[in-house]
Amino acid sequence: MVKINIIIVGVEGQGVEMADDILGEVALEAGLAVKKMDMQGIAQHDGSIVTQLRVGEKGAAPLTGEDEADILLAFEKREAARWSDYLRPGASAVVNDLTIPPLSVGPGGESLPKDDEITDIFRNSVANVMLIKGSQRVAEMGDRTVLSAFMLGALSILLPFNPGLWEKVIARQLPPKILDINLAAFKQGRRDMLEMFSTMTDEDSCDTKTHDDDCGCH
């Protein structure tokens, strides 16, 4: 039985809520139970947005405790580091290579952590960290508002749902005038993640250059 605990984090305006809604619908379409919790009103900090989903576990509470999450999808690196303690040993973190200074950064405020400090936090917390250039990619596409779709595309490689199902839900959730660019961003996120996996493959893994979305390896 599929049982996956997922945390999605970012800041206001990045599309975290959209990603949460689409992921939940995909899991429901696949016939799985879904429990969700939006924690914006519980633990908001410098515009932080946090959502948690438990997929495939009927009757479970939506909140995930420390060392319980299987996957962290982070739209921003500081938020990723802030929630790293919730990852279980061997979990995966898909992190957008972007740092947004918090409101408190400035004279007399907290200092902005450096990339190597954030990396060290993950090194102590999780085995598999995948840093992807989501913000750069969508800027190259000419529409920064499709970051959510890009991040979902990257995430989709780690989940047991066919890409056709993802695209069906995205098409249902979004208006036609922005659908094509969002589907393109979703597919780009998948390609970038598969390319990243190609550098991590071993002898027992499939060749991602000829990877079939139905092969089951990702």
N, C-alpha and C positions, 0 to 999 in steps of 0.2 A: 504494500500500500504506500502511495506517495504521501510523505509528511515533510513539509518544508516550512521553516520559519524564516521570514524575510523582513529586513528593516530597510526602509527607503528614507534617505535624509538629504537635505539641501537647505536652501534659503528661499525666502519669498520671491515669487516671480520666475522660478526656474522650471516649473511644471511638475513638481513632486506629486501634487494631488492628482494630476492627470495620469501619471504613471501608475499610481496606486489604484485608480479606478479601472484602468485598462487591464492591469495584471489581475485584479480581482475578477473581472468579467471573463478573462481568458480561462482562469482556473474553474470558474463556475461552468463555463461552456464545456470544459473537459470532464464535467461530472464530479468535481471535487468540492468538498466543504471548504468554506472560506470564512475566517474571522478577521475583522479589520479594526484597527484603532488609530485615529488621528490624534497625535499628541501635541498639536500646535498649542492648544489651550492649556495643556498640562505643564509643559516644560519649555515654553517659548523663550528663546535667548538670542538677542541680536537678529531677529527675523528668522530663526530656525524653524524648519518644517520637518516633522518626523512622523512617519506612518509605519505601522507594524502589521504584518499579515501572517496568519497561520493557515497554511494550505493543506487540505487533506486530512485534518484531524477533527472529527466531529465532537462537539461539546467542549472543545478546548477554549481557554481564555485567550483573547486576542493579544494580550501583552506578553512579550518575551523577556525573560530575566537575563541576568548576566550569564555569559558562557552558554547560551542556548540557541542563538541565531545561526542559521546555516549560510545565509547570504546577506551581505550588506551592499546595497546599491546606493552610492553616494554621488550626488551632483556637485559636491564641493569638498575639498580636502580637509578643511578644519572640522567640518561636521562629521566626516568619515572618522577622523581621529577621536572625536568626542564620544562616538558610539562604538569604538573598537572593542571595548570590554564586553560587549554583548555577544561577541562572536565566540562560538565554541571552537575548541582545538580542531584544526583542519578545515575550518570554514573558508569561504571565498568572499573577497571584497572587490567589487567593481567600482573604481573610483575615477571620476572625471578630474582631469589634470587642470584644476582651477582652484585658486585661493581667493576668496572675497574678504577683504578686511572687515572685521566687525565694527559696529558703531563705537565700541569702547576703545578701539585702537587710536592713539593720539597722545598728546601731552598728558601725562599722569594716568593714562589708561593702560590696559594690558598690551603686551608686545605681540606682534604677529609671529607665530611659530614658523621656523624655516622648514623647507622641504625635507631636509635630512632628519629633523626632529620628528616630523610627522611619519616619515618612513620608519624611524626607530620604534615609534609607538606600535605600528603594525607588525614589525618584526617580532615584537614581544607578545603579540595578541593573536595573530592569524597566519596560517601557512601560505595561503594563496592570495596575493594581492595583484590585481590587474589594473594598472593605471592607463587610462585611455584618454585620448585627446578629443573629447567630445565637443567642448566649446570651440576649439579650433576647427574641427570638421564642419560644424553647422555654420560657422562664420564663413567658411569657404563655400558652403552651399548658398550663402546669401540670406539666410533666415535663422537668426538665433533662437526663435521661438520653437524650433523643432528639436531642441535638446532632449526633451522628454522622450520623443520617439526614438532618437538615436540611442539613448541610454537603455530603453527597453529592448532595442535590437541587440545590444551587447549582452544584456541580461538573459535574453531568450536562449542563448547558446548553453546556458547552465541549467535550463529548465526543460522538462519532458513534454513540451507542447510543440506541435507542428507549426512552422512559420505561417502556413495558410490560415490557421486558427487565429494567430495574432493579427494578421492583416484583416481578417473578417471583423474582429472586434474593433480594431482601429477605425475601419471604414464606418462602423455603426456609431462610434463615439464622436467622430469629427465631421464638421460640415464639408460638403464637396469642394468648396473653393480652396481649402487648405489640405485636402486629403493627399494629393499626389506628392507634395513636398514632404509630408510627414511619412508616407510610405517609403519614399526614397531615403529619408534619414534613418528609418528603422532598418532597411536593408544595408545601409552603410555601416550602422552599428554592428550588425551581424558579421559583415565582411571584416571589419577591423578586429573584432574579437577572434574570429577564426584565424586571421593572420597572426594574432598574438599566440594562439594555441599552436600554430605551426612551428613556433620556436621552442615549444615545450613538449612536443610529441616524443614518444619513445617507440620502441620497436613494436609494441602491442597496440599502438594508436593508429587510427586511420590517417591517411594522407589528406590534410585539409584542402589541398589544391584540387582534389577530386571528391571532396566531401559531399555526401548526399544527406540532405536534411532529415531523411528517414532512417539513416543508418544506426542511430541510437547512441553514437559515441559522445555526443555533446547534448 
